[in-house]
Amino acid sequence: MSDLKIYWPESEPAATATESNDADIRAASNEPDIYSFAEWIDKLRSPESNRSALRAQRLNSNQTCPDCTRAGVLPLVLNDGRMDGSGRLVPGSATLVGFRCDSCSHEWSV
Ligand SMILES: [Zn+2]
């Protein structure tokens, strides 16, 4: 049986700054943590949670070279992506830093 309890959002009071101190005290006393729906919604609306959407938007807006207007554009990524079980890079997990034109070798950053 799981120790995770789910509460209905309307019955939950709004999160305050003093609750973080309460969470530290509860963690020290080994009491269960109560997760707030309001905090979760704030996390979903934060820019960091939309990283994949931002990446897709950048890929879409950089489909042609600004120098020669050809469509042969390759994304330039850092080597910080996640590896799957077979040791290959998970597509879309590496940091997108720029683009390179396959025709004229022009490079630009995002
Ligand atoms: Zn080009």
Backbone and ligand atoms as CSV (ligand in chain L), in Angstrom:
chain,resi,resn,atom,element,x,y,z
A,1,MET,N,N,0.853,-1.177,0.000
A,1,MET,CA,C,0.000,0.000,0.000
A,1,MET,C,C,0.894,1.233,0.000
A,2,SER,N,N,0.537,2.175,-0.835
A,2,SER,CA,C,1.322,3.402,-0.957
A,2,SER,C,C,1.026,4.368,0.182
A,3,ASP,N,N,2.029,5.141,0.564
A,3,ASP,CA,C,1.848,6.177,1.574
A,3,ASP,C,C,1.390,7.491,0.974
A,4,LEU,N,N,1.296,7.562,-0.353
A,4,LEU,CA,C,0.912,8.794,-1.025
A,4,LEU,C,C,-0.583,9.008,-0.891
A,5,LYS,N,N,-0.975,10.156,-0.342
A,5,LYS,CA,C,-2.380,10.505,-0.198
A,5,LYS,C,C,-2.690,11.660,-1.120
A,6,ILE,N,N,-3.816,11.599,-1.752
A,6,ILE,CA,C,-4.215,12.628,-2.699
A,6,ILE,C,C,-5.382,13.394,-2.117
A,7,TYR,N,N,-5.271,14.731,-2.165
A,7,TYR,CA,C,-6.313,15.591,-1.638
A,7,TYR,C,C,-6.954,16.358,-2.771
A,8,TRP,N,N,-8.214,16.651,-2.627
A,8,TRP,CA,C,-8.933,17.422,-3.626
A,8,TRP,C,C,-8.466,18.873,-3.550
A,9,PRO,N,N,-8.188,19.538,-4.709
A,9,PRO,CA,C,-7.591,20.871,-4.658
A,9,PRO,C,C,-8.453,21.908,-3.933
A,10,GLU,N,N,-9.752,21.836,-4.012
A,10,GLU,CA,C,-10.597,22.851,-3.392
A,10,GLU,C,C,-10.537,22.783,-1.865
A,11,SER,N,N,-10.231,21.627,-1.326
A,11,SER,CA,C,-10.165,21.505,0.122
A,11,SER,C,C,-8.789,21.853,0.664
A,12,GLU,N,N,-7.832,22.163,-0.240
A,12,GLU,CA,C,-6.466,22.440,0.165
A,12,GLU,C,C,-6.256,23.946,0.319
A,13,PRO,N,N,-5.653,24.397,1.402
A,13,PRO,CA,C,-5.364,25.833,1.537
A,13,PRO,C,C,-4.238,26.242,0.599
A,14,ALA,N,N,-4.181,27.536,0.286
A,14,ALA,CA,C,-3.155,28.051,-0.611
A,14,ALA,C,C,-1.782,27.911,0.030
A,15,ALA,N,N,-0.766,27.687,-0.806
A,15,ALA,CA,C,0.602,27.527,-0.321
A,15,ALA,C,C,1.159,28.873,0.129
A,16,THR,N,N,1.889,28.878,1.214
A,16,THR,CA,C,2.515,30.105,1.716
A,16,THR,C,C,3.990,29.869,1.914
A,17,ALA,N,N,4.721,30.939,2.192
A,17,ALA,CA,C,6.171,30.830,2.373
A,17,ALA,C,C,6.515,30.056,3.638
A,18,THR,N,N,5.649,30.100,4.638
A,18,THR,CA,C,5.956,29.407,5.886
A,18,THR,C,C,5.805,27.897,5.734
A,19,GLU,N,N,5.112,27.455,4.662
A,19,GLU,CA,C,4.950,26.018,4.474
A,19,GLU,C,C,6.266,25.335,4.141
A,20,SER,N,N,7.198,26.053,3.517
A,20,SER,CA,C,8.484,25.426,3.220
A,20,SER,C,C,9.221,25.103,4.517
A,21,ASN,N,N,9.105,25.981,5.506
A,21,ASN,CA,C,9.705,25.680,6.805
A,21,ASN,C,C,8.979,24.509,7.457
A,22,ASP,N,N,7.647,24.461,7.306
A,22,ASP,CA,C,6.882,23.350,7.841
A,22,ASP,C,C,7.297,22.039,7.172
A,23,ALA,N,N,7.596,22.096,5.867
A,23,ALA,CA,C,8.019,20.879,5.160
A,23,ALA,C,C,9.344,20.372,5.691
A,24,ASP,N,N,10.253,21.303,6.014
A,24,ASP,CA,C,11.540,20.891,6.582
A,24,ASP,C,C,11.348,20.235,7.949
A,25,ILE,N,N,10.448,20.800,8.730
A,25,ILE,CA,C,10.182,20.238,10.061
A,25,ILE,C,C,9.535,18.862,9.927
A,26,ARG,N,N,8.582,18.731,8.971
A,26,ARG,CA,C,7.921,17.429,8.771
A,26,ARG,C,C,8.916,16.383,8.297
A,27,ALA,N,N,9.851,16.791,7.415
A,27,ALA,CA,C,10.849,15.849,6.914
A,27,ALA,C,C,11.744,15.373,8.044
A,28,ALA,N,N,12.075,16.290,8.944
A,28,ALA,CA,C,12.931,15.914,10.068
A,28,ALA,C,C,12.196,14.994,11.029
A,29,SER,N,N,10.875,15.174,11.155
A,29,SER,CA,C,10.120,14.344,12.089
A,29,SER,C,C,9.525,13.110,11.419
A,30,ASN,N,N,9.844,12.879,10.126
A,30,ASN,CA,C,9.413,11.694,9.388
A,30,ASN,C,C,7.903,11.648,9.194
A,31,GLU,N,N,7.256,12.825,9.086
A,31,GLU,CA,C,5.827,12.877,8.770
A,31,GLU,C,C,5.664,12.887,7.255
A,32,PRO,N,N,4.520,12.469,6.743
A,32,PRO,CA,C,4.326,12.457,5.284
A,32,PRO,C,C,4.273,13.868,4.711
A,33,ASP,N,N,4.771,14.018,3.478
A,33,ASP,CA,C,4.715,15.295,2.775
A,33,ASP,C,C,3.363,15.420,2.088
A,34,ILE,N,N,2.800,16.597,2.123
A,34,ILE,CA,C,1.559,16.885,1.415
A,34,ILE,C,C,1.906,17.811,0.266
A,35,TYR,N,N,1.700,17.347,-0.954
A,35,TYR,CA,C,2.029,18.137,-2.132
A,35,TYR,C,C,0.864,19.044,-2.478
A,36,SER,N,N,1.200,20.261,-2.864
A,36,SER,CA,C,0.197,21.261,-3.155
A,36,SER,C,C,-0.102,21.292,-4.652
A,37,PHE,N,N,-1.383,21.302,-5.004
A,37,PHE,CA,C,-1.753,21.444,-6.407
A,37,PHE,C,C,-1.383,22.835,-6.912
A,38,ALA,N,N,-1.479,23.847,-6.062
A,38,ALA,CA,C,-1.144,25.216,-6.476
A,38,ALA,C,C,0.336,25.312,-6.860
A,39,GLU,N,N,1.224,24.682,-6.081
A,39,GLU,CA,C,2.650,24.699,-6.427
A,39,GLU,C,C,2.911,23.939,-7.722
A,40,TRP,N,N,2.191,22.830,-7.917
A,40,TRP,CA,C,2.370,22.040,-9.130
A,40,TRP,C,C,1.941,22.833,-10.357
A,41,ILE,N,N,0.849,23.567,-10.250
A,41,ILE,CA,C,0.379,24.388,-11.365
A,41,ILE,C,C,1.394,25.482,-11.662
A,42,ASP,N,N,1.994,26.083,-10.639
A,42,ASP,CA,C,3.030,27.097,-10.854
A,42,ASP,C,C,4.233,26.491,-11.565
A,43,LYS,N,N,4.599,25.247,-11.204
A,43,LYS,CA,C,5.721,24.597,-11.884
A,43,LYS,C,C,5.402,24.332,-13.351
A,44,LEU,N,N,4.151,23.942,-13.639
A,44,LEU,CA,C,3.766,23.677,-15.020
A,44,LEU,C,C,3.794,24.942,-15.863
A,45,ARG,N,N,3.504,26.079,-15.249
A,45,ARG,CA,C,3.470,27.350,-15.980
A,45,ARG,C,C,4.830,28.014,-16.070
A,46,SER,N,N,5.840,27.480,-15.380
A,46,SER,CA,C,7.157,28.100,-15.410
A,46,SER,C,C,7.808,27.849,-16.769
A,47,PRO,N,N,8.717,28.750,-17.190
A,47,PRO,CA,C,9.365,28.601,-18.498
A,47,PRO,C,C,10.200,27.337,-18.614
A,48,GLU,N,N,10.757,26.857,-17.483
A,48,GLU,CA,C,11.593,25.661,-17.556
A,48,GLU,C,C,10.807,24.420,-17.936
A,49,SER,N,N,9.519,24.399,-17.592
A,49,SER,CA,C,8.723,23.226,-17.942
A,49,SER,C,C,8.382,23.203,-19.414
A,50,ASN,N,N,8.514,24.336,-20.097
A,50,ASN,CA,C,8.196,24.415,-21.526
A,50,ASN,C,C,9.450,24.344,-22.379
A,51,ARG,N,N,10.503,23.703,-21.872
A,51,ARG,CA,C,11.752,23.635,-22.631
A,51,ARG,C,C,11.582,22.889,-23.939
A,52,SER,N,N,10.804,21.826,-23.938
A,52,SER,CA,C,10.616,21.084,-25.182
A,52,SER,C,C,9.806,21.891,-26.179
A,53,ALA,N,N,8.842,22.668,-25.690
A,53,ALA,CA,C,8.058,23.524,-26.590
A,53,ALA,C,C,8.932,24.633,-27.157
A,54,LEU,N,N,9.812,25.196,-26.329
A,54,LEU,CA,C,10.723,26.238,-26.803
A,54,LEU,C,C,11.691,25.678,-27.831
A,55,ARG,N,N,12.167,24.459,-27.597
A,55,ARG,CA,C,13.071,23.818,-28.547
A,55,ARG,C,C,12.373,23.603,-29.883
A,56,ALA,N,N,11.145,23.105,-29.843
A,56,ALA,CA,C,10.388,22.875,-31.076
A,56,ALA,C,C,10.128,24.182,-31.804
A,57,GLN,N,N,9.864,25.247,-31.051
A,57,GLN,CA,C,9.631,26.547,-31.666
A,57,GLN,C,C,10.902,27.057,-32.349
A,58,ARG,N,N,12.055,26.858,-31.712
A,58,ARG,CA,C,13.320,27.295,-32.312
A,58,ARG,C,C,13.648,26.480,-33.558
A,59,LEU,N,N,13.403,25.174,-33.507
A,59,LEU,CA,C,13.652,24.339,-34.682
A,59,LEU,C,C,12.756,24.759,-35.839
A,60,ASN,N,N,11.508,25.093,-35.525
A,60,ASN,CA,C,10.570,25.493,-36.568
A,60,ASN,C,C,10.929,26.846,-37.164
A,61,SER,N,N,11.394,27.771,-36.329
A,61,SER,CA,C,11.690,29.115,-36.835
A,61,SER,C,C,13.054,29.208,-37.511
A,62,ASN,N,N,13.868,28.158,-37.434
A,62,ASN,CA,C,15.187,28.169,-38.070
A,62,ASN,C,C,15.290,27.048,-39.101
A,63,GLN,N,N,14.305,26.914,-39.954
A,63,GLN,CA,C,14.317,25.858,-40.957
A,63,GLN,C,C,15.066,26.256,-42.217
A,64,THR,N,N,15.309,27.543,-42.414
A,64,THR,CA,C,16.051,27.999,-43.591
A,64,THR,C,C,17.236,28.847,-43.150
A,65,CYS,N,N,18.263,28.857,-43.963
A,65,CYS,CA,C,19.474,29.614,-43.666
A,65,CYS,C,C,19.204,31.113,-43.859
A,66,PRO,N,N,19.585,31.954,-42.896
A,66,PRO,CA,C,19.361,33.396,-43.077
A,66,PRO,C,C,20.318,34.003,-44.101
A,67,ASP,N,N,21.383,33.283,-44.469
A,67,ASP,CA,C,22.367,33.812,-45.411
A,67,ASP,C,C,22.012,33.462,-46.852
A,68,CYS,N,N,21.713,32.188,-47.109
A,68,CYS,CA,C,21.452,31.761,-48.492
A,68,CYS,C,C,20.006,31.321,-48.710
A,69,THR,N,N,19.184,31.324,-47.676
A,69,THR,CA,C,17.749,30.980,-47.689
A,69,THR,C,C,17.476,29.547,-48.159
A,70,ARG,N,N,18.455,28.687,-48.093
A,70,ARG,CA,C,18.208,27.276,-48.416
A,70,ARG,C,C,17.717,26.549,-47.172
A,71,ALA,N,N,17.121,25.378,-47.408
A,71,ALA,CA,C,16.483,24.662,-46.311
A,71,ALA,C,C,17.364,23.612,-45.648
A,72,GLY,N,N,18.578,23.439,-46.094
A,72,GLY,CA,C,19.461,22.420,-45.516
A,72,GLY,C,C,20.115,22.899,-44.235
A,73,VAL,N,N,19.369,22.970,-43.153
A,73,VAL,CA,C,19.869,23.489,-41.884
A,73,VAL,C,C,19.959,22.353,-40.879
A,74,LEU,N,N,21.107,22.267,-40.195
A,74,LEU,CA,C,21.308,21.235,-39.187
A,74,LEU,C,C,21.378,21.889,-37.808
A,75,PRO,N,N,20.696,21.321,-36.815
A,75,PRO,CA,C,20.806,21.880,-35.460
A,75,PRO,C,C,22.152,21.518,-34.840
A,76,LEU,N,N,22.738,22.470,-34.102
A,76,LEU,CA,C,23.986,22.238,-33.377
A,76,LEU,C,C,23.637,22.057,-31.909
A,77,VAL,N,N,24.018,20.922,-31.347
A,77,VAL,CA,C,23.685,20.616,-29.956
A,77,VAL,C,C,24.945,20.317,-29.169
A,78,LEU,N,N,24.867,20.528,-27.853
A,78,LEU,CA,C,25.967,20.170,-26.967
A,78,LEU,C,C,25.957,18.669,-26.720
A,79,ASN,N,N,27.026,18.167,-26.166
A,79,ASN,CA,C,27.139,16.734,-25.881
A,79,ASN,C,C,26.663,16.430,-24.456
A,80,ASP,N,N,25.545,17.045,-24.056
A,80,ASP,CA,C,25.049,16.866,-22.692
A,80,ASP,C,C,23.706,16.129,-22.648
A,81,GLY,N,N,23.338,15.486,-23.726
A,81,GLY,CA,C,22.052,14.794,-23.766
A,81,GLY,C,C,22.056,13.496,-22.981
A,82,ARG,N,N,20.857,12.979,-22.756
A,82,ARG,CA,C,20.718,11.713,-22.038
A,82,ARG,C,C,20.994,10.553,-22.981
A,83,MET,N,N,21.519,9.473,-22.417
A,83,MET,CA,C,21.789,8.260,-23.191
A,83,MET,C,C,20.732,7.221,-22.870
A,84,ASP,N,N,20.318,6.469,-23.889
A,84,ASP,CA,C,19.362,5.404,-23.628
A,84,ASP,C,C,20.093,4.146,-23.183
A,85,GLY,N,N,19.375,3.055,-23.045
A,85,GLY,CA,C,19.953,1.820,-22.548
A,85,GLY,C,C,21.048,1.253,-23.426
A,86,SER,N,N,21.003,1.549,-24.710
A,86,SER,CA,C,22.027,1.036,-25.626
A,86,SER,C,C,23.177,2.014,-25.811
A,87,GLY,N,N,23.182,3.144,-25.080
A,87,GLY,CA,C,24.287,4.089,-25.151
A,87,GLY,C,C,24.154,5.121,-26.245
A,88,ARG,N,N,22.972,5.211,-26.862
A,88,ARG,CA,C,22.776,6.210,-27.911
A,88,ARG,C,C,22.064,7.429,-27.328
A,89,LEU,N,N,22.297,8.564,-27.946
A,89,LEU,CA,C,21.721,9.826,-27.494
A,89,LEU,C,C,20.212,9.832,-27.715
A,90,VAL,N,N,19.466,10.224,-26.681
A,90,VAL,CA,C,18.013,10.343,-26.810
A,90,VAL,C,C,17.718,11.603,-27.612
A,91,PRO,N,N,16.992,11.496,-28.724
A,91,PRO,CA,C,16.731,12.675,-29.553
A,91,PRO,C,C,15.984,13.754,-28.766
A,92,GLY,N,N,16.445,14.982,-28.903
A,92,GLY,CA,C,15.798,16.104,-28.252
A,92,GLY,C,C,16.230,16.343,-26.826
A,93,SER,N,N,17.144,15.551,-26.294
A,93,SER,CA,C,17.558,15.726,-24.901
A,93,SER,C,C,18.792,16.615,-24.764
A,94,ALA,N,N,19.546,16.806,-25.832
A,94,ALA,CA,C,20.751,17.641,-25.761
A,94,ALA,C,C,20.381,19.120,-25.897
A,95,THR,N,N,21.229,19.990,-25.373
A,95,THR,CA,C,20.981,21.428,-25.407
A,95,THR,C,C,21.214,21.972,-26.808
A,96,LEU,N,N,20.211,22.646,-27.334
A,96,LEU,CA,C,20.296,23.253,-28.659
A,96,LEU,C,C,21.002,24.599,-28.537
A,97,VAL,N,N,22.126,24.764,-29.241
A,97,VAL,CA,C,22.898,26.002,-29.126
A,97,VAL,C,C,22.910,26.815,-30.417
A,98,GLY,N,N,22.573,26.214,-31.551
A,98,GLY,CA,C,22.602,26.974,-32.790
A,98,GLY,C,C,22.251,26.103,-33.978
A,99,PHE,N,N,22.535,26.660,-35.155
A,99,PHE,CA,C,22.223,25.960,-36.395
A,99,PHE,C,C,23.361,26.166,-37.377
A,100,ARG,N,N,23.490,25.231,-38.323
A,100,ARG,CA,C,24.520,25.306,-39.352
A,100,ARG,C,C,23.887,24.983,-40.687
A,101,CYS,N,N,24.177,25.825,-41.663
A,101,CYS,CA,C,23.661,25.607,-43.013
A,101,CYS,C,C,24.519,24.549,-43.691
A,102,ASP,N,N,23.870,23.551,-44.267
A,102,ASP,CA,C,24.580,22.478,-44.942
A,102,ASP,C,C,25.107,22.929,-46.303
A,103,SER,N,N,24.563,24.002,-46.875
A,103,SER,CA,C,24.976,24.463,-48.207
A,103,SER,C,C,26.128,25.463,-48.157
A,104,CYS,N,N,26.010,26.496,-47.308
A,104,CYS,CA,C,27.027,27.552,-47.287
A,104,CYS,C,C,27.858,27.550,-45.996
A,105,SER,N,N,27.617,26.622,-45.097
A,105,SER,CA,C,28.351,26.467,-43.832
A,105,SER,C,C,28.188,27.665,-42.891
A,106,HIS,N,N,27.178,28.473,-43.107
A,106,HIS,CA,C,26.908,29.585,-42.198
A,106,HIS,C,C,26.359,29.028,-40.886
A,107,GLU,N,N,26.857,29.565,-39.763
A,107,GLU,CA,C,26.399,29.118,-38.445
A,107,GLU,C,C,25.827,30.303,-37.689
A,108,TRP,N,N,24.788,30.050,-36.905
A,108,TRP,CA,C,24.207,31.078,-36.069
A,108,TRP,C,C,23.671,30.445,-34.790
A,109,SER,N,N,23.636,31.245,-33.752
A,109,SER,CA,C,23.188,30.743,-32.450
A,109,SER,C,C,21.710,31.024,-32.259
A,110,VAL,N,N,21.138,30.370,-31.266
A,110,VAL,CA,C,19.711,30.580,-30.984
A,110,VAL,C,C,19.529,31.710,-30.004
L,1,ZN,ZN,ZN,23.255,28.899,-46.070
